[in-house]
Amino acid sequence: MTPGGRWPLRADLVDAHRLAWARVAGAGSWWTGSQRLAIAGESRRALDCDLCTRRRAALSPYGVTGAHRAAGDLPEAAVDAVHRVVTDPARLSRSWVEGLAAHGITDGHYVELLGCALVTFDIDEFHRALGLPLATLPPPASGRPDRYRPGGLRRDLYWVLALDPDAPAAPERDLFPGRTGNALRALSLVPDTMRAAAALNAAHYVPTEHVPDLTHDAGRSLDRAQMELIATTVAQLNGCTYCATGHGALLRVAHAGRSVGGADDATAALTRFARAAVLRTGDLASSRRAVEVMLGVAAVIDAAAVLGAFQRIVRTADATGLDGSAVGAMDLGPHRVEA
């Protein structure tokens, strides 16, 4: 399941992907392992779904009818949810999310579905950005959903309930090692779903508690300004106000402290690469090569990882109702950014 050849992955990326697929294949709190893998499969099929294509082109996606390109292993409402989250997340609504309950998809089912679909999408986008075939999905593990629902839930920033980060119960204290991003906490109704997302954040981007610390050394070939450039570009291209606002603020601060030299050329190359990957244009290979020539093989891998992470993060934000007003003021050490 791990790519080789000319793209030698960091050990932490290999381990993170292996753990992510094992989690997807196992029973969760609300879906079986087989169902979770079916959700992963629908995440892949959504990009080639004719109904989803017609919805994206329509003024409103809610007036377009038809059948999804689906394998038939999930309830129709679950398939529809996965496809919408992957292909058109910026136009989801609170009423649509709340209406899923009438089709047997509770808030817990929805959050776990969201996590499985987007962990898959994250790793798949990483592979696509590097021009690699998608990983083979693992076989399902045995077991039944545990129906676990944590205490201390509240409704604040989201369309779904979430944990209070200042007073988590003992079983969930590991979820909040420090400052935790809102797009990550959006998944806390299903704690293991949040844990899975946090693990990918750490390998593809930076650990969540270090996001506001622009001096943190994550051991990457890209500096934080370059990482935030990719994050902001992905957010803007997807129309995610929350991530574009927050990571645009981080980008401004990180960029202000950069040295000059070849920075402008690198910025242009990374922006072109991100645009090609998100918009699925025909110049992905040439833009990837430009980054490789300018910054090296390791930088291409790290850029693909950040891109995959934010293809997941922006969809999580939009699918749970986060918008720009939820960013607020970010404390960045000696800097304070009003975003």
N, C-alpha and C positions, 0 to 999 in steps of 0.2 A: 504493500500500500504506500510505500515511500518512493519518491522519484530519485533517480540516480543520475548517471551520465554527467553532463556538464553543469548540472545544478546541485552541487554538494550542499545538502541542508545542514544547518546547525543541529546539534544533538537535541537541544530543547525543542526545536520544531518537530523533529521526528517523534520524540516522546509525546508531545502535545497532540499530534495527529493520531497517534496510536491510542492514547487515552480517550480522545474525543470519539473515535469510531467505536471503541468498547462501550462507552457510555450510551451512544446512540442505539447500539444493539441490545442493550439490557433493558429490563422492565423498569419503568419509571414510577412516578406517583399516580399517573392517570392513564397511561397507555402501556401496552405490552411491548416487548422487544420487537415482535413482528410488526406491530402497528407503527412503532417508532421508525423502523426501517422503511416502512411504506411511506411515512411522512418524508423521509429523506429522499426516497425515489420520486415523490411528487415535486419536491423542491427542484429536482433536475428536469422533470418533464415540463415544468411551468414555462421555461424559456422558449419552448417550441410549441406551445399551445395556441391554436388558432383563436379560441375564444379570448384568451388573455391578450393576444395581439390586437384583436378588434376592440376590446375594452380600453386598452391604452390609447387607441386612436380616437375614441369617442369623447365627446364633451363631458359626459358623465358615465362612469363605468356601470352604474346601477341600472341603466336602461338597456343594456346589451344582454341578450339571452343566448343560450346554446349549451353545449356540453363541453366539458374540459377534456383535453387529451390526458387520460388517466388510466391507471392499471386496474382499477376496480377493487383494490384491497382495503379501501377506507370508505366511511360514509361520505355521501356527496358533499355535505356541508364542510367536512374536514378537508376534502380535496379542494373545495372552493377557497377555504381559508388559507391553505398553503399557497395556492397559486396567486391569490391577491397579495399576500404578504411579500412574496418574491418579486412579482412583476409590477405592482402598482401601489406600494405602501403609502405614498404621500396622500392618497385620496381615500384612505380608510376613515371611518368615523366611529364615534362612541356608540351611536345607535346600532351600527352594524355589529360591533364587538358584543354589545349587550344582547343583541338579537340571536346570537349563536346558541344561547341557553335553550331556546325553543327547539333546537335541533339536537339537543343532548350534549352539546359541547359547553361544559361549565367553564368558569374563569380559570380553574386549575388545568383543565384540558387544553384551553387556549394557550396559556403561558407555556406549557410543556411542548405543545405543537410548535409554537413560535421558536422555542429554543432548538428543537431537533431540526426543523427546516433550515434555520439560519446558521447553525453550526455547520451543517452540510454545505450550505451556500458559501460560507466563508472559505472552507478548505477547497471547495470546487473552484471558486474564483481565484484562489492562489494558484491552483494547477493551470487554469485557463490563462492566467497572466504570464505564466512561464512557458506556455505552449505545450503543456504536458497532458496526457490522457487523465481522465478522472480516476480516482482510486476506486477499486472494487469494493462494494459494500460488504461488510462481514455478515456471517450467518447470525440469526437471532439467538439470543441467550434465553434460557428458560426463566420462569418466574412470573409472578403476578404483580400488578400495580399495588403499592402499599397504601394508597389514598391518604398520604400524609399531608396535613394542612397545618402550617405553623401557627403559633399564637402570636399576638401582638400585631396583627395586620391593621392597616388603616388605609383610607382613601385620601390621597393628597394630590400628587402631580399627574396621576395616571387614570386611564379608563379601567384599570384593574386594581385590586387591592395589593398593597406592598408592605413590607416590614418597616418598622420605625428604625432607622439606622442608629439612633441614639440609645435605644433600649431593647436590643434584640434578646430573645430568650437564649438560655445556655446552648441549646443545640445549634443555634444559628450565629453565634458570636464570631465564628471563623469567617463569615461572609463580610464582615466589616472590620478589616485590619487597620483601617485608617480612613481617610477620605475616600468615599465610594461614589463613582459616577452614577448619575441618575439613570442612564440607559442600561446600566448593569443592575441597579436596584429594581428596575421595572420588572425583572424576572424573579424577584425574591418570594413571590407567592408559592413558587415551587423551588425550594432551596437548592436542590441538586441541579436544576436548570441554570440557576445563577452561578453555581460552582463551575459548571462546564464552560460557561461563557467567560468567566474570570480566568480560567486556565488558558483559554485561547488568547485572551487579551494579553496575558503576560508573555506569551511566545510570539504573537504576531505584532504586538504594539509595545506597550510597557505595562507592568503591573498597575492595577487601578489606583493603588494608594500613591503611586509616584506620578500620576498624570499631571498634577499641578506643579510638580517640581521639575522645572526645565533644566536643572543642573544634574539630574539623575542620569548616571551612565548605565544604559541598558545593554551595553556591549554590542551595539549595532554598527553597521557600516554607514548608515545614514545618521546625520545629526537630528536633533529634535525639530529644527526648523524645516528640514526636508520631510520628516515624518508628518508634521502638522500640515505641510503643503499638500501632501497626498490626502490626508484626512479631510481637509477643507475642500479640496477639489472633488472628492467623491461625494461629500455631503451636498455641495452646490449642484452637481450634475444630477443627483437624485432628488433635489428639491427638499432636502431635510433642513428645515429652519433651525431646529435645535442644535444639530451638530455643526452646521455651517456657522452659527453664531458663536458657539463655545470654542470650537477648534480654530475658527478664524481669529478669535481673541488670543488664543495660545500662539498662533502663527505670528501675529504682529509682535508679540513680546519676544518670541524666540528669534525671529528674523532681525530684530533690532540689535541683538547682541552678536550677530554673525560677522565674520571677516569677509572682505570682498574677494577679488580674484576671479575664479571661474564660477562663482555662485550663480550669476545670472544664466549662464549656459546650462548649468546643472538644474536650475529651477525650470527652465524651458523644457529640458529633456524629461524630467520627472512629471511635469504637468502633461506633456504630450502622451507619455506612457499611461498615466492614470485615465486620461480622456479616452484613449484608444481601448483600454480594458473595460471601462464602464459603458461606453457607448457602442462597443463591439464593432468598431470601424475596421477597415482593411489594413490599417498601418500598425497593428499591434506588434508584429514581428520586427518591423524597422524601428519603431519607437523603443522597443525592448533592447535592441542592438545598440541604439544610441546611448541608452543609460549604461549598458555594459562597457562600451568603449570609453565613456567619460568617467564612470565611477567604479567599474569593476563588477565581477560576477556576484560577489557577496551583496553588493548594493542592489542588484536586480532582485535577488531573493528577498532581501529585506523590504524592498518597495512592494513586491508582490504580496508579502505577508501583511503589511499595513493596509494595502488596498483591500485584501480579503476581509480583514478585521472590520474595516469601515463599511464595506458592503453589507456586513451583518449588523453593525451597530446602528447605522442610519435606519435600517428596516425595523430594528427593535424599537427605536425611539418613535418612529411614525406609527408603528402598529400598536403602541401602548399609549399614544396620545400626548407625548412630550412635544412642546413647541419652544420657540425662542424665549418666551417669558419665563421658562423654568431654569434658564441658565443662571441668571442673577450675577452676583459679584464673585469672582474667583480670586482666591488668595494665592499668589504665585511668589511666595517668599518675599523679596524686597519689593516686588511689583504687586499692584492690585488692579485688576482689570475689570472694568464694568462692561459686561457683555450683554 
